[in-house]
Amino acid sequence: MSLLFQKLSTMLSFLFTLLVACVQEQPPLPAGRHAFTVIAHRGDHAKAPENTLAAYQQAIDHDLDYIEADLRTTRDGRLVIMHDNTVDRTTNGKGKVRELTFEAIRQLKTDGGHQVPAFKEVLQLCKGRVHIYLDFKDADVKAAFEEIKAAGMEQQVLVYVNKGAQYAAWRSIAPAVPLMVSLPEDVRDAAVLNAFLDRHPVSALDGGYKQYTREMVEAAVKRGVAVWPDMLHPEEGPALWKEAIALGLRGLQTDRPADFAAYLRENGIR
């Protein structure tokens, strides 16, 4: 009787482990084309105004892997790309995105006379050319996913979520879309990182690159989780790029994407 109980217990333990593994298996990331993933923060805004079609076109022209775009919603429920919750800093207008109509926002101009892009326009521009790292600032998950599906871009979008409610909504509405979260400041070693990923299974991790150690990067990669943190440093350049690459990173979000891609190619890393 005890032998039967032991066998049953062993089988139940195996099934539970298998179930946990299945539950935590995450959607794959969009297919990569390079050994090192270069993410253009708000597009290549070193060469064109941030979060404009022109900045995204620059990323495409330089054969970059992702453009990062910040998704927000207008007063009348339209999806647009804007980093701040107001239009003040980047356009010739004033006011909160949530309090302006789509038509009012479309009348505004950035430096160089560019329009604030609709999400649909960004999807259309990027399809088959560059992946989208979607910073999910303020939008309805169902509405966003409907536009992604309508554009046929389900395989080209990675969603960065800022809140637990966003995570739950994406998992419920679009479980095949890969998700990314930032690494909390208190996660400082591989053991704590593994515990965090047990609780928050995702396809990729963000955060500042200085938050990571080589052991932490290795622990994440061993679990199939990409580590693509931010550089975004005022002194960004070869010295800091070398420092980040030495951590074992194979992806980075940068404010100098074209220069960084050139650096990677010159050093045989791209």
C-alpha positions in Angstrom: 0.0 0.0 0.0 2.8 2.4 0.9 4.6 1.6 -2.4 1.4 2.4 -4.3 1.1 5.7 -2.4 4.7 6.6 -3.2 4.2 5.9 -6.9 1.0 8.0 -6.9 2.7 10.8 -5.0 5.6 10.8 -7.5 3.2 10.9 -10.5 1.2 13.7 -9.0 4.4 15.7 -8.3 5.5 15.2 -11.9 2.1 16.2 -13.3 2.1 19.3 -11.1 5.6 20.3 -12.3 4.6 19.8 -15.9 1.5 21.9 -15.4 3.5 24.7 -13.9 5.9 24.6 -16.8 3.1 24.7 -19.3 1.4 27.6 -17.5 4.6 29.6 -17.3 5.7 28.9 -20.9 5.6 32.3 -22.6 4.8 33.3 -26.1 7.8 33.6 -28.4 9.3 36.9 -29.3 9.0 38.2 -32.8 11.6 36.4 -35.0 14.9 38.1 -34.9 17.2 38.9 -37.9 20.4 39.8 -36.0 22.6 38.3 -33.3 22.1 41.5 -31.2 18.7 43.2 -31.0 18.7 47.0 -31.3 15.7 48.8 -30.1 15.2 52.4 -31.3 13.8 54.4 -28.3 10.8 56.4 -29.7 12.2 55.6 -33.1 15.6 57.0 -34.2 14.9 60.4 -32.6 18.5 61.4 -33.0 17.6 61.9 -36.7 13.9 62.9 -36.6 11.4 64.0 -33.9 10.5 61.3 -31.4 7.6 59.0 -32.0 6.9 60.3 -35.5 6.7 58.2 -38.7 9.9 59.9 -39.8 11.8 58.6 -36.7 10.4 55.1 -37.3 11.4 55.3 -41.0 14.9 56.2 -40.0 15.0 53.0 -37.9 13.8 51.0 -40.9 16.4 52.6 -43.2 19.2 51.6 -40.7 17.9 48.0 -40.5 17.2 48.1 -36.8 15.2 45.4 -35.0 12.5 47.3 -33.1 11.0 50.7 -32.8 9.7 51.7 -29.3 6.3 53.4 -29.5 4.2 54.8 -26.6 0.5 54.1 -27.0 -2.2 56.5 -25.7 -5.9 57.2 -26.3 -7.7 60.4 -27.3 -10.9 61.7 -25.9 -12.9 60.0 -28.6 -11.2 56.7 -28.2 -8.7 56.7 -31.0 -5.2 55.3 -30.5 -2.2 57.5 -31.1 1.5 57.5 -30.3 2.7 60.0 -27.7 5.2 59.5 -24.9 3.9 62.2 -22.4 0.4 62.4 -21.2 0.2 65.9 -22.7 1.1 67.2 -26.1 2.9 70.2 -24.7 6.6 69.1 -24.9 6.6 67.6 -28.4 4.1 69.6 -30.4 2.9 73.2 -30.9 -0.3 72.5 -28.9 -1.3 72.2 -25.2 -3.4 69.8 -23.3 -3.7 66.2 -22.2 -4.0 63.5 -24.9 -7.0 62.0 -23.0 -8.8 65.4 -23.2 -8.2 66.1 -26.9 -10.0 64.6 -29.9 -8.2 62.7 -32.5 -8.9 65.4 -35.1 -7.5 68.1 -32.7 -4.3 66.1 -32.2 -3.9 65.6 -35.9 -3.9 69.3 -36.4 -0.8 69.7 -34.2 2.8 69.7 -35.5 6.1 68.6 -34.0 9.4 70.1 -34.9 9.9 69.8 -38.6 6.1 69.8 -39.2 5.3 66.2 -38.5 1.9 64.9 -37.4 1.3 62.9 -34.3 0.8 59.4 -35.8 -2.2 57.2 -35.4 -1.4 53.7 -34.1 -2.8 52.3 -37.4 -0.2 54.3 -39.4 2.6 53.0 -37.3 1.5 49.4 -37.8 1.2 49.9 -41.5 4.6 51.5 -41.8 6.4 48.8 -39.7 4.7 45.7 -41.2 7.3 43.4 -42.6 10.0 46.0 -42.0 10.7 46.4 -38.3 9.2 45.0 -35.1 7.2 47.2 -32.6 8.1 47.4 -28.9 4.8 48.8 -27.7 5.0 50.8 -24.4 1.4 50.4 -23.3 0.9 53.8 -21.6 -2.9 54.4 -21.6 -5.1 52.3 -23.9 -7.7 49.6 -23.9 -6.2 46.2 -24.5 -9.0 44.9 -26.7 -9.0 48.0 -28.9 -5.2 47.9 -29.3 -5.2 44.2 -30.1 -8.0 44.6 -32.7 -5.8 47.1 -34.6 -2.8 44.8 -34.3 -4.9 41.9 -35.8 -6.4 44.1 -38.5 -2.9 45.0 -39.6 -1.7 41.4 -39.6 1.0 42.4 -37.1 0.4 39.7 -34.3 3.9 38.2 -35.0 5.7 41.6 -34.9 4.7 43.2 -31.6 6.1 42.9 -28.1 4.1 44.7 -25.4 5.7 46.4 -22.5 3.2 46.5 -19.6 3.3 49.1 -16.8 0.7 47.7 -14.4 -0.6 44.4 -13.1 -4.1 45.1 -14.6 -2.5 45.5 -18.0 -0.7 42.2 -17.7 -3.9 40.4 -16.7 -5.8 41.9 -19.6 -3.3 41.1 -22.2 -3.0 37.5 -20.9 -6.8 37.2 -21.1 -7.5 38.9 -24.4 -4.4 38.1 -26.4 -2.5 35.3 -24.7 -0.2 34.7 -27.7 1.3 38.3 -27.6 4.6 38.4 -25.8 4.9 40.7 -22.8 7.8 42.6 -21.2 8.1 44.2 -17.7 10.7 46.2 -16.0 12.9 44.6 -13.4 12.1 46.0 -9.9 14.9 47.9 -8.2 15.0 45.3 -5.3 15.9 42.4 -7.7 19.7 42.4 -7.4 20.8 38.8 -7.8 20.0 35.7 -9.8 18.0 33.9 -7.0 15.7 36.9 -6.5 15.3 37.3 -10.3 14.2 33.7 -10.6 11.7 34.1 -7.8 10.4 37.3 -9.6 10.0 35.4 -12.9 8.2 32.6 -11.1 5.6 35.1 -9.9 5.6 37.2 -13.1 6.2 35.0 -16.2 7.1 37.1 -19.2 8.9 36.8 -22.5 11.4 39.7 -21.9 12.8 41.9 -19.2 13.5 45.7 -19.3 15.0 48.0 -16.8 18.3 50.0 -16.6 21.2 48.0 -17.9 23.1 48.7 -14.6 20.5 46.8 -12.7 21.8 43.5 -14.1 24.8 41.3 -13.3 26.1 38.7 -15.7 24.7 36.0 -13.5 21.3 37.6 -13.6 21.3 37.8 -17.4 22.4 34.1 -17.6 19.6 33.1 -15.2 17.0 34.8 -17.3 18.3 33.5 -20.6 18.4 30.0 -19.1 14.6 30.3 -18.6 14.1 31.5 -22.2 13.6 35.1 -21.1 15.3 37.9 -23.2 17.0 40.7 -21.3 16.7 43.9 -23.3 17.3 46.8 -20.9 17.6 50.5 -21.5 20.9 52.4 -22.1 19.3 55.9 -22.4 22.3 57.6 -20.9 23.5 61.2 -21.6 27.0 59.9 -22.2 25.9 56.9 -24.2 28.7 55.7 -26.6 31.3 52.9 -27.2 32.5 52.8 -23.6 29.1 52.2 -22.1 28.0 49.9 -25.0 31.1 47.8 -24.3 30.2 47.7 -20.6 26.6 46.6 -21.3 27.7 43.9 -23.8 30.1 42.5 -21.2 27.1 41.6 -19.1 26.1 39.0 -21.7 23.2 41.1 -23.1 22.0 40.4 -26.5 19.6 43.3 -26.8 19.5 47.0 -25.8 17.1 50.0 -26.0 19.1 53.1 -27.1 18.8 56.7 -28.0 21.5 56.3 -30.6 20.3 53.2 -32.4 22.0 53.8 -35.8 25.3 54.5 -34.2 25.0 51.5 -31.9 24.1 49.2 -34.8 27.2 50.4 -36.6 29.3 49.8 -33.5 28.0 46.2 -33.3 28.8 45.6 -36.9 32.3 47.0 -36.6 33.0 44.7 -33.7 31.4 41.6 -35.3 28.5 41.4 -32.8 25.6 42.4 -35.0 
